[in-house]
Amino acid sequence: MNHTILSGRPVADPDTGTSQNGKPYARFRLAHDRRNGAQDDQREALFINCVAFDGLAESIVGRYVRKGQKLTVAGRLEPDNYDGEDTKYRSFTLVVDDVVLPDRQRSDTTPEEAPAF
């Protein structure tokens, strides 16, 4: 099973566009804070490349996700392989299937629910 759930904050607003085959996408990098070691006060940030496609990219990620906003994403890890001068590199991208946004507030402090996905 290849299913990953991460919480964190995007380091920049998503990059949105359309692929060569006409598929909408939204790319962003998620900073995920995790414990490093046995003590709770030792923490480090992992930076995870994420991409959403189609309706999720257009209607949710592109419209509602912003730099620094706390969110939770779920999806599958896909390997990215590429060659360097003397070595091969491998990284992973999270292909996002679901996004959970916290409740947002309007400027007049009237609660507004985030879209349900």
C-alpha positions as CSV (number, residue, x, y, z in Angstrom):
1,M,0.0,0.0,0.0
2,N,1.3,3.4,-0.9
3,H,-0.6,6.0,1.1
4,T,1.0,9.0,2.9
5,I,-0.6,11.6,5.1
6,L,1.4,14.7,6.1
7,S,0.6,18.0,7.9
8,G,2.7,21.1,7.4
9,R,2.8,24.5,5.8
10,P,3.6,25.4,2.1
11,V,6.8,27.3,1.8
12,A,5.3,29.4,-1.1
13,D,2.0,29.8,-2.9
14,P,1.3,26.9,-5.3
15,D,2.5,27.1,-8.9
16,T,-0.5,26.4,-11.1
17,G,-0.6,25.6,-14.8
18,T,-1.6,23.1,-17.4
19,S,0.6,20.2,-18.5
20,Q,1.5,19.5,-22.2
21,N,-1.5,17.1,-22.4
22,G,-3.9,19.7,-21.1
23,K,-4.1,18.4,-17.5
24,P,-4.4,21.2,-14.8
25,Y,-1.8,20.9,-12.0
26,A,-0.8,22.7,-8.8
27,R,2.7,22.2,-7.4
28,F,3.9,23.3,-4.0
29,R,6.5,22.4,-1.4
30,L,5.3,21.4,2.1
31,A,7.5,22.0,5.2
32,H,6.7,19.1,7.5
33,D,8.1,19.5,11.1
34,R,9.1,16.2,12.7
35,R,10.9,15.1,15.8
36,N,14.6,14.2,15.4
37,G,15.8,12.0,18.2
38,A,14.4,10.7,21.5
39,Q,13.8,14.1,23.0
40,D,10.7,16.1,22.0
41,D,12.6,19.4,21.7
42,Q,14.8,18.2,18.9
43,R,12.9,18.9,15.7
44,E,13.8,19.2,12.0
45,A,11.8,20.3,8.9
46,L,11.4,18.0,5.9
47,F,10.6,19.6,2.6
48,I,8.2,17.5,0.5
49,N,7.4,18.3,-3.1
50,C,3.7,17.9,-3.8
51,V,1.5,18.0,-6.9
52,A,-2.3,17.9,-7.4
53,F,-4.0,17.4,-10.7
54,D,-7.4,18.1,-12.3
55,G,-10.2,19.4,-10.2
56,L,-8.3,19.2,-6.9
57,A,-5.6,21.4,-8.5
58,E,-8.0,24.0,-9.9
59,S,-10.8,24.2,-7.4
60,I,-8.9,23.6,-4.1
61,V,-5.1,23.9,-4.1
62,G,-5.0,26.8,-6.6
63,R,-7.8,28.7,-4.9
64,Y,-7.3,28.1,-1.2
65,V,-3.8,27.0,-0.4
66,R,-1.4,29.8,0.5
67,K,2.2,30.1,1.8
68,G,2.4,29.4,5.5
69,Q,-1.1,28.1,5.9
70,K,-1.4,24.9,8.0
71,L,-2.9,22.0,6.0
72,T,-2.9,18.2,5.8
73,V,-2.4,16.4,2.5
74,A,-2.9,12.7,1.6
75,G,-1.7,10.9,-1.4
76,R,0.9,8.5,-2.9
77,L,4.6,8.9,-3.2
78,E,6.0,8.7,-6.7
79,P,9.8,8.3,-7.3
80,D,11.6,10.9,-9.4
81,N,14.9,9.5,-10.9
82,Y,17.5,11.6,-12.5
83,D,21.2,11.4,-13.4
84,G,24.0,13.7,-12.2
85,E,27.5,13.9,-13.5
86,D,28.8,10.9,-11.5
87,T,25.8,9.5,-9.7
88,K,22.1,8.8,-10.0
89,Y,19.6,10.7,-7.8
90,R,16.3,9.7,-6.5
91,S,13.7,11.9,-4.8
92,F,10.0,11.5,-4.2
93,T,6.9,13.7,-5.0
94,L,3.6,13.3,-3.1
95,V,0.8,13.1,-5.7
96,V,-2.0,14.6,-3.6
97,D,-5.4,13.0,-3.6
98,D,-6.9,14.9,-0.7
99,V,-6.4,18.2,1.1
100,V,-7.8,19.2,4.5
101,L,-7.8,22.9,5.2
102,P,-8.4,24.3,8.7
103,D,-11.6,26.4,9.2
104,R,-11.0,29.9,7.8
105,Q,-12.3,33.1,9.3
106,R,-13.6,36.1,7.3
107,S,-12.2,39.5,8.2
108,D,-15.5,40.4,10.0
109,T,-14.8,37.3,12.3
110,T,-17.8,35.4,11.1
111,P,-16.8,31.8,10.8
112,E,-16.7,30.3,7.4
113,E,-16.2,26.7,6.8
114,A,-13.4,25.5,4.4
115,P,-14.7,23.5,1.5
116,A,-15.3,19.8,2.2
117,F,-13.3,17.4,0.1
